[in-house]
Amino acid sequence: MTATFSLTGPTSTASPAQPSGATVQLSAVVKAFAGHTALNSIDLEVAPGELVALIGPSGCGKTTALRSISGLESIDSGRILIDGGDVADTATNKRDIGMVFQAYSLFPHMTVLENVEFGLKMRKVAAARRRERALETLDMVGLTKHRDRFAHQLSGGQQQRVALARALVTRPRVLLLDEPLSALDAKVRVQLREEIRRLQTELGITTVFVTHDQEEALAVADRVAVMRDGRIEQIGTPEELYATPTNAFVADFVGLSNRMPAELIDGQVTLHGCSLNLLGDPMPDGPVIALVRPEDIALSADGIAGVVISSSFLGSLRRTRVRLDDGTVVAIQHEVERHPLPGEAVTVRLKGAPVSALPPKVTM
């Protein structure tokens, strides 16, 4: 048996002790800035070990929610609970949380190892023990060989890994991530988001992840909360949000949708002669704008006439834009083997999947 580090002293175990994530709950939380309500009586519960992503347009309140959980923002009313205890008046450094931000904020005069050790040093952990834990955490993020480098000697992705290691080294029960990957290039972003998900799952840390990149949120989160105007419009699994949005805002925000003029009659959306089920809240009969996913339209031998505007190769699929005879432009996802050319006359058909709808002339 080997001795492994804990913040209260060594423990005898065969492998590093794994923390159990905490329950995080926001209950009727209100926060206003100069008359603007950033959080409008928001309710959110994150289960132990769960990763919940917050997404929404700029100014929707997602970062304010995260900063309120951390204690970096005070709240005007409501409760913030961690494992049932109200921490709304508790200092940030007493909440047992780790934080990673878009800006890496590494200490430039410290080595990688010293940066990662810093939180343990502030907790007055003995030098030998904090060195052991810091090296263990650097190994988790694959940076052991860079332990003696300084921040300016690292790439952006490596610096963000150091920031992640620094947040994880104290083994917090709650991890808060605020746009941690937005400054990185596309390939590094994908690699690091997968690494974050792996570590979060292995360590069992309850995590709240704020991102403006919906693909990122859908790829890593157990559940995603879509926010607008300080409220949560819908929270659910990525599959639920994409396939069964509760309203047109969520349908329009999550994923790509074509806007097509249609008619709503008795709860059915009539579009180019096809009758489709309506997703979300009921609407009054009359003209509507149907939100149709690109994968729910197909190029076909007959159907709705149109002309190809462009066709883009996206690796495992191709996305082709077609101007229909009524002037509507739609994007269609299809197999890469079919390569329509600009100006080519084509016909398309609706596959019959349910759709969300907007009142006419509504913009989002």
Disulfide bonds with the S-S distance in Angstrom:
none
